[in-house]
Amino acid sequence: MIRTDRKFHRRYLIIAAMRNTAKFLLTGAFALAMVQAPAAEQQANTAQQQANTAQQRQQQQPRQQDGVLVQQQTPTFRSAAELVTTDVIVRDAKNEQFIADLKPTDFDILEDGVKQELASMVLIHGGRAYNTLAPPPAPVQEGIILPVARPTNDAAGRVFLLFVDDLHMDFQQTPRIREIFRKMLKNLIHDGDMWGMVSTGTSSISIDLTYDRALLDDAINRISGGGLKPSEIIKGQEGAGGPVELRYRAHVAFTTANQLMANLEKLHNRRKAVIWVSSGYDFNPFEKSRLKEQLGPCDSSGDGSGSSDQSNCVSDNGRVDPNLQPQGARFADAELVRDMADVTKAANRANATLYTIDPRGLVAGGDIGENVDPVEWETYVSKTVDSLRTIADLTGGFAVVNQNDFDKALKRIDAETSDYYVLGFYSSNPDPLRRTRRIEVVTKRDGVKVWSRTSYSLRPTPSDTTATTKK
């Protein structure tokens, strides 16, 4: 029994020792786990943070690339310089012969007194174009693939635009008007010349630029004058700006002319000649007669005694009381000047020369059947003729007025449009507020006469156009 108890006691001690060892190992393992847990958690957090950072970098990298792409696609606005062209006629001072052997180094172009670098030069001799100095090509835009530009075979050196303002030509002058255009077909527009024709009124003529001279013969037969007679102007409806119908017709004429100049601006390195056939413009004609027609007779008593209220009459000396004038009529001349300035500036931008022709020829007295005051008739004729002179002079052309020899005038136009140079330059003045700029062309050769346009105007900005429209 005693041995048995001893064996049992030994087993008990061994088991107890094993239990203690197990407890000790378990406690050590627990303590070790408690020590390593924060480190593992910290490592896990660090790994998670690194993973998040890498993911954010991967997400930010496409955004940065997108930002670069967006930045590259955003247009960069620059002050784009346009090629300014002007036609130059150089003749010998002794015999008036055209000099066709000048080189680019023989010309100097001055803009507001500052010398400009010549960028292009085209010689038109005998109606044919010879490119002496080509302008530099336009800069290639990145990301756009364009086919190689092919050289054009168009060798036309002369471009004519026939502007038929039949809204301002008397119907009785129709045979004479048609005869003038037939003389143009004979003496001015030759084979190989490019021409177009547009009317403002009931003639309904609209021919795009073409080489077919047969179309001109057909269009001539459709020309018909549709202008207002003096009696129709005097008895017509009056508005705040004066005669309503007269103002409307003038608005149609100048608007059509401005649109034509904008289309001609697309043609480069050519001198565009516009033959403007019209009887001229006056926004406030026959003022005294119109006021008499509106106010009625001076006898305001109603009893036939002849007594009158002088405040409602027009004085016999031809002067008109400003208080009786419509507000718009007081500024009629200023509005006419503005409209003429707009169309001449557009013509200079398009390098177009306006030649005005008055089909009335040498104007004498008015029609007997119209019963118009001779003084008012002379004033009306003078203003209309001056308007045609102004339009032509401001663009480098000349006016065919107060003369019946149209053949001589057409031959002169033919000579001026057959031989000339077209010089182009990029302005060195970046100031957009300098709208109108003077041009001077000089040559280094002695004994020659140089003719060129004297100024050009920048294209109006959209904001300026909107402001003018609102006014």
C-alpha positions in Angstrom: 0.0 0.0 0.0 2.8 2.2 0.9 4.5 1.6 -2.5 1.3 2.3 -4.2 0.8 5.6 -2.5 4.4 6.5 -3.4 3.7 5.8 -7.0 0.6 7.7 -6.9 2.4 10.6 -5.3 5.1 10.6 -7.9 2.5 10.6 -10.7 0.7 13.4 -9.0 3.9 15.4 -8.8 4.7 14.7 -12.4 1.3 15.7 -13.5 1.4 18.8 -11.3 4.8 19.7 -12.8 3.4 19.2 -16.2 0.4 21.4 -15.4 2.7 24.1 -14.1 4.9 23.9 -17.1 1.8 24.1 -19.4 0.5 27.1 -17.4 3.9 28.7 -17.6 4.2 28.1 -21.4 0.6 29.3 -21.9 1.3 32.4 -19.8 4.5 33.1 -21.8 2.8 32.6 -25.1 0.0 34.9 -24.0 2.5 37.5 -22.9 4.4 37.1 -26.1 1.2 37.5 -28.1 0.3 40.6 -26.1 3.7 42.1 -26.9 3.6 41.2 -30.6 0.0 42.2 -31.3 0.5 46.0 -31.4 3.5 45.5 -33.6 1.6 43.3 -36.0 -1.3 45.7 -35.9 1.0 48.6 -36.6 2.6 46.7 -39.5 -0.9 45.9 -40.8 -1.9 49.5 -40.5 1.3 50.6 -42.2 0.7 48.1 -45.0 -2.8 49.3 -45.4 -1.7 52.9 -45.5 0.9 52.1 -48.1 -1.7 50.3 -50.2 -4.1 53.2 -49.9 -1.4 55.6 -50.9 -0.5 53.6 -53.9 -4.1 53.4 -54.9 -4.5 57.1 -54.5 -1.4 57.7 -56.6 -2.8 55.4 -59.3 -6.1 57.3 -59.3 -4.4 60.7 -59.3 -2.1 59.8 -62.2 -4.9 59.4 -64.8 -6.4 62.6 -63.5 -3.1 64.4 -63.9 -2.9 63.0 -67.4 -6.4 64.1 -68.1 -5.5 67.5 -66.8 -2.6 67.6 -69.1 -4.8 66.6 -72.0 -7.4 69.2 -71.1 -4.7 71.8 -70.8 -3.3 70.8 -74.2 -6.8 70.9 -75.8 -7.7 74.3 -74.3 -7.2 76.9 -77.1 -4.5 79.5 -76.6 -5.7 82.9 -77.7 -3.1 84.9 -79.5 -3.1 88.2 -81.3 -3.4 86.7 -84.8 -1.8 89.0 -87.4 -3.6 89.1 -90.8 -1.9 89.7 -94.1 -2.6 93.3 -95.2 -2.6 93.7 -99.0 -2.6 96.8 -101.1 -2.4 97.2 -104.9 0.2 99.5 -106.3 0.5 101.0 -109.8 3.9 102.2 -110.9 4.3 104.2 -114.1 7.1 106.0 -115.8 6.8 109.7 -115.0 7.6 110.7 -118.6 5.5 108.4 -120.8 3.0 106.9 -118.3 4.0 103.4 -119.2 3.6 100.7 -116.6 6.9 99.4 -115.1 6.8 95.6 -114.7 10.4 94.7 -113.8 10.4 95.8 -110.1 11.6 93.4 -107.5 10.5 93.1 -103.8 13.7 94.9 -102.8 12.6 98.0 -104.8 9.6 98.6 -102.5 9.3 100.1 -99.0 5.9 100.0 -97.2 5.3 102.4 -94.3 2.4 102.0 -91.9 1.9 105.2 -89.9 5.5 106.1 -90.7 7.0 102.8 -89.5 8.7 100.6 -92.1 7.1 97.1 -92.5 8.6 93.9 -93.8 7.3 92.9 -97.2 5.7 89.4 -97.0 4.2 88.8 -100.4 4.3 90.4 -103.9 2.2 89.5 -106.9 2.6 91.1 -110.3 -0.5 91.4 -112.5 0.6 92.2 -116.0 -1.7 92.1 -119.0 -4.4 90.6 -116.8 -2.2 87.6 -115.8 -0.8 86.9 -112.3 2.9 86.3 -111.6 3.7 85.3 -108.1 7.0 87.0 -107.3 7.1 86.6 -103.5 4.7 84.1 -101.9 3.5 84.7 -98.3 4.7 82.2 -95.6 2.4 79.3 -95.0 0.0 79.3 -92.1 1.4 77.6 -88.9 0.4 73.9 -88.7 -1.9 73.1 -85.8 -0.9 70.2 -83.6 -3.3 67.2 -83.6 -4.8 68.0 -87.0 -3.8 66.2 -90.1 -4.6 68.0 -93.3 -4.0 66.8 -96.9 -1.3 68.6 -98.9 -2.7 71.7 -100.5 -2.7 71.6 -104.2 -1.7 74.7 -106.2 -4.7 76.4 -107.9 -4.8 76.7 -111.7 -6.7 80.0 -111.5 -4.6 82.5 -113.4 -7.2 85.2 -113.5 -5.6 88.5 -112.6 -8.7 90.6 -112.8 -11.9 90.4 -110.8 -14.9 92.6 -111.6 -18.0 93.0 -109.6 -20.9 94.9 -111.2 -23.1 96.5 -108.6 -26.4 97.6 -110.1 -28.2 99.8 -107.7 -31.5 99.9 -109.7 -33.3 101.2 -106.6 -31.6 104.5 -107.2 -31.9 104.8 -111.0 -34.7 106.4 -112.9 -36.9 104.1 -115.0 -36.6 106.5 -117.9 -32.8 106.0 -117.9 -33.2 102.2 -118.5 -32.1 102.2 -122.2 -29.1 104.3 -121.3 -28.1 102.1 -118.4 -28.2 99.0 -120.5 -26.1 100.7 -123.1 -23.4 101.5 -120.4 -23.2 97.8 -119.5 -22.9 96.8 -123.1 -19.9 99.1 -123.3 -18.5 97.3 -120.3 -18.8 94.0 -122.1 -17.0 95.5 -125.1 -14.3 97.6 -123.5 -13.8 96.3 -120.0 -14.6 92.7 -119.3 -12.5 90.4 -121.6 -12.0 86.7 -122.0 -10.3 85.3 -118.9 -11.6 87.9 -116.6 -13.6 86.8 -113.6 -16.8 88.8 -113.0 -20.0 88.8 -111.0 -23.2 90.9 -110.9 -25.7 91.9 -108.2 -28.6 94.2 -108.2 -30.5 95.8 -105.3 -34.0 96.1 -106.7 -36.6 94.6 -109.1 -34.0 93.6 -111.7 -33.3 90.6 -109.5 -29.8 89.9 -110.8 -27.4 87.7 -108.7 -24.6 86.1 -110.7 -21.7 84.6 -108.8 -18.1 85.1 -110.0 -17.7 83.4 -113.3 -15.8 83.5 -116.6 -18.8 83.1 -118.9 -19.3 86.5 -120.6 -22.5 85.2 -122.3 -24.3 85.4 -119.0 -23.6 89.2 -118.9 -25.4 89.8 -122.1 -28.5 88.0 -120.8 -28.4 89.9 -117.5 -28.1 93.3 -119.3 -31.6 92.7 -120.8 -33.1 92.3 -117.4 -31.8 95.6 -116.0 -34.5 98.1 -115.3 -34.4 101.4 -113.3 -36.7 101.5 -110.3 -35.8 104.7 -108.5 -38.1 107.2 -106.9 -39.2 110.3 -108.8 -38.9 113.7 -107.0 -42.7 113.9 -106.7 -42.8 110.5 -105.1 -40.2 111.5 -102.6 -42.0 114.8 -101.8 -45.4 113.1 -101.3 -44.1 110.0 -99.7 -44.6 108.9 -96.1 -42.4 110.7 -93.5 -40.9 109.1 -90.4 -38.7 110.1 -87.6 -35.6 109.8 -89.8 -37.1 111.4 -92.9 -38.6 109.8 -96.0 -39.4 106.3 -95.0 -39.2 104.7 -98.5 -36.0 106.6 -99.4 -34.2 105.5 -96.2 -35.3 101.9 -96.7 -33.9 101.9 -100.2 -30.6 103.4 -99.1 -30.4 100.8 -96.3 -30.8 98.0 -98.8 -28.2 99.4 -101.1 -25.5 99.9 -98.4 -26.3 96.6 -96.7 -25.9 94.7 -100.0 -22.7 96.5 -100.7 -21.2 95.6 -97.3 -22.1 92.0 -97.8 -20.4 92.0 -101.2 -17.2 93.5 -99.7 -17.2 90.7 -97.0 -17.3 88.1 -99.8 -14.6 89.8 -101.8 -12.3 89.8 -98.8 -12.0 86.0 -99.3 -10.1 86.5 -102.6 -6.4 87.2 -102.0 -3.6 88.7 -104.0 -6.0 90.2 -106.6 -7.2 93.7 -107.1 -11.0 93.6 -107.0 -12.7 96.3 -109.1 -16.3 97.1 -108.2 -18.3 99.0 -110.8 -21.0 100.8 -108.8 -23.7 102.1 -111.1 -26.1 104.4 -109.2 -27.6 107.9 -109.3 -26.2 108.7 -105.8 -27.6 109.2 -102.4 -29.2 112.0 -100.4 -31.0 111.2 -97.1 -32.9 114.5 -96.9 -33.7 115.7 -100.4 -36.2 118.4 -101.3 -36.6 119.4 -97.7 -38.6 122.6 -98.3 -41.1 120.9 -100.7 -41.6 118.0 -98.3 -42.4 120.2 -95.4 -44.8 122.2 -97.5 -46.5 119.0 -98.4 -46.8 117.9 -94.8 -47.9 121.3 -93.3 -50.3 122.2 -96.1 -51.1 125.7 -97.3 -50.0 128.7 -95.1 -53.6 129.9 -95.0 -54.6 128.5 -91.6 -57.6 130.9 -91.0 -60.0 128.8 -93.0 -61.8 131.8 -94.4 -59.7 132.3 -97.5 -58.4 135.6 -96.2 -54.8 134.5 -96.6 -53.9 135.1 -93.0 -51.5 132.5 -91.8 -49.6 131.3 -88.8 -46.0 131.8 -89.8 -44.8 129.2 -87.3 -46.4 126.5 -89.5 -45.0 127.8 -92.8 -41.7 127.5 -94.7 -40.0 130.9 -95.4 -39.7 132.0 -98.9 -35.9 132.2 -98.7 -35.7 128.5 -98.6 -34.7 128.2 -95.0 -36.5 125.7 -92.8 -37.3 126.2 -89.1 -35.3 123.6 -87.2 -38.3 123.1 -84.9 -40.3 121.8 -87.9 -37.7 119.3 -89.0 -38.0 115.7 -87.8 -35.3 114.8 -85.4 -33.7 112.2 -87.7 -33.6 114.7 -90.6 -31.3 117.0 -88.7 -28.6 114.3 -88.7 -29.3 113.0 -92.2 -26.0 114.1 -93.7 -24.1 112.6 -90.7 -25.8 109.2 -91.2 -25.0 109.3 -94.9 -21.4 109.9 -94.1 -21.4 107.0 -91.6 -22.9 104.6 -94.1 -20.4 105.6 -96.8 -17.5 105.3 -94.3 -18.6 101.8 -93.4 -18.7 100.5 -96.9 -15.4 102.2 -97.9 -13.6 100.7 -94.9 -15.0 97.3 -95.8 -13.8 97.8 -99.4 -10.3 98.7 -98.2 -10.1 95.6 -96.0 -11.0 93.5 -99.1 -8.5 95.4 -101.3 -11.4 96.4 -103.5 -11.4 99.6 -105.6 -14.8 101.2 -106.2 -15.5 102.9 -109.5 -18.9 104.8 -109.4 -20.8 105.6 -112.5 -23.7 108.0 -112.7 -26.0 106.9 -115.6 -27.6 110.3 -115.7 -24.4 111.7 -117.4 -24.3 115.4 -117.7 -27.2 116.5 -115.6 -29.2 119.6 -116.6 -32.5 120.7 -115.2 -35.1 118.5 -113.7 -38.1 116.9 -115.5 -40.6 119.5 -116.5 -43.5 117.2 -115.4 -42.1 116.9 -111.9 -42.5 120.7 -111.1 -39.5 120.7 -108.7 -38.0 123.9 -107.3 -34.8 124.5 -109.4 -32.7 125.4 -106.3 -33.7 122.2 -104.5 -33.0 120.2 -107.7 -29.5 121.6 -108.0 -28.9 120.8 -104.3 -30.2 117.3 -104.8 -28.0 116.7 -107.8 -24.9 118.1 -106.1 -25.4 115.9 -103.0 -25.9 112.7 -105.0 -22.9 113.4 -107.2 -20.7 114.2 -104.1 -21.8 110.9 -102.5 -20.5 109.0 -105.6 -17.3 110.9 -105.6 -16.7 110.2 -101.9 -17.3 106.4 -102.3 -14.8 106.2 -105.1 -12.1 108.5 -103.7 -11.9 106.8 -100.4 -11.1 103.4 -102.0 -8.6 104.6 -104.7 -11.1 104.7 -107.6 -12.7 107.5 -109.4 -16.2 108.7 -110.1 -17.7 108.9 -113.6 -20.1 111.8 -113.1 -21.2 114.8 -115.0 -20.0 113.4 -118.3 -21.4 111.5 -121.2 -18.2 109.9 -122.5 -18.4 106.5 -120.8 -16.0 104.8 -123.3 -13.1 106.9 -122.1 -13.9 106.2 -118.4 -14.2 102.4 -119.1 -10.9 102.3 -120.9 -9.2 104.1 -118.0 -10.6 101.5 -115.6 -9.4 98.7 -118.0 -5.9 100.2 -117.9 -5.8 100.5 -114.1 -6.9 96.9 -113.6 -4.6 95.3 -116.2 -1.2 96.2 -114.8 -0.4 96.5 -111.1 1.4 95.0 -108.1 -0.2 93.5 -105.0 2.0 93.9 -101.9 1.3 92.2 -98.6 2.7 92.7 -95.1 2.0 91.8 -91.5 1.5 94.9 -89.4 4.1 95.3 -86.6 1.6 97.4 -84.5 -0.3 95.1 -82.1 -2.5 97.9 -80.8 -6.2 96.9 -81.5 -7.4 100.4 -80.7 -5.6 101.8 -83.7 -8.4 101.0 -86.1 -7.5 103.2 -89.1 -3.9 103.1 -90.2 -2.2 105.1 -93.0 -0.2 103.3 -95.7 2.6 104.8 -97.8 4.4 102.8 -100.6 7.6 104.2 -102.0 10.1 102.9 -104.5 13.8 103.1 -104.7 13.8 103.7 -108.5 13.9 107.2 -109.7 11.6 108.8 -112.3 8.5 106.8 -111.5 5.0 107.7 -110.2 3.5 105.4 -107.5 -0.2 105.1 -106.8 -1.6 103.1 -103.9 -4.3 103.2 -101.4 -3.6 105.5 -98.5 -5.2 103.7 -95.5 -6.9 100.6 -94.3 -9.1 99.8 -91.3 -9.2 96.8 -88.9 -12.2 94.6 -89.0 -14.7 95.7 -86.3 -15.0 93.4 -83.3 -18.3 91.6 -82.4 -18.7 93.8 -79.4 -18.5 97.0 -81.5 -21.0 95.5 -84.0 -23.4 94.7 -81.2 -23.1 98.1 -79.7 -23.7 99.8 -83.1 -26.8 97.6 -83.6 -28.2 98.5 -80.3 -27.8 102.2 -81.0 
